[in-house]
């Protein structure tokens, strides 16, 4: 398993994690980009690949394929095997989880992750790799009305709190008590995590906190 969890910052914030992610890829194959969590009113899909190319292109990623809702609805696991890795972008975590489950992408991602395909999750994309998406409620609205918050649970039973500034400790403890969360990792925008069978590695200058 090779998971890369970003705290939600911009390209300069995530540069160390991005380098590690790119180093894990077979650059002879394209990278798959799934940006369906984004607010397309503010950030239309037409600009998404250009943004990711501006971040990962200088690191050597030259071929990025974007799949959005209409693409994901029709894909089987075999369709994913052409890619060197998957990048799941940020946005509304509730929308992301709902659609991944509806399109049966959720189970495919779980299987691919366990088979070792590198998967990068930024912000919402990181949160869905954890046990639940409950911590997303601090910043996101559940506009899609889901009630099952169970996520991929690939981070040793942890929940993930992104965009951590150090001022949210009381809120994190409140969420843990209210929702019965057993353990949480809080990731600032200028840090990230690499999760593998050998453990959890912190990357970047920011202070990651374990609760």
Secondary structure as GFF3:
##gff-version 3
##sequence-region A 1 211
A	DSSP	beta_strand	3	6	.	.	.	ID=ss1
A	DSSP	alpha_helix	11	23	.	.	.	ID=ss2
A	DSSP	beta_strand	31	34	.	.	.	ID=ss3
A	DSSP	three_ten_helix	45	47	.	.	.	ID=ss4
A	DSSP	alpha_helix	48	56	.	.	.	ID=ss5
A	DSSP	three_ten_helix	57	59	.	.	.	ID=ss6
A	DSSP	beta_strand	64	66	.	.	.	ID=ss7
A	DSSP	alpha_helix	69	72	.	.	.	ID=ss8
A	DSSP	alpha_helix	77	80	.	.	.	ID=ss9
A	DSSP	beta_strand	85	88	.	.	.	ID=ss10
A	DSSP	alpha_helix	93	102	.	.	.	ID=ss11
A	DSSP	alpha_helix	105	114	.	.	.	ID=ss12
A	DSSP	beta_strand	118	122	.	.	.	ID=ss13
A	DSSP	alpha_helix	124	127	.	.	.	ID=ss14
A	DSSP	three_ten_helix	134	138	.	.	.	ID=ss15
A	DSSP	beta_strand	159	161	.	.	.	ID=ss16
A	DSSP	alpha_helix	169	179	.	.	.	ID=ss17
A	DSSP	beta_strand	184	186	.	.	.	ID=ss18
A	DSSP	beta_strand	192	196	.	.	.	ID=ss19
A	DSSP	beta_strand	199	203	.	.	.	ID=ss20
A	DSSP	beta_strand	209	210	.	.	.	ID=ss21
###
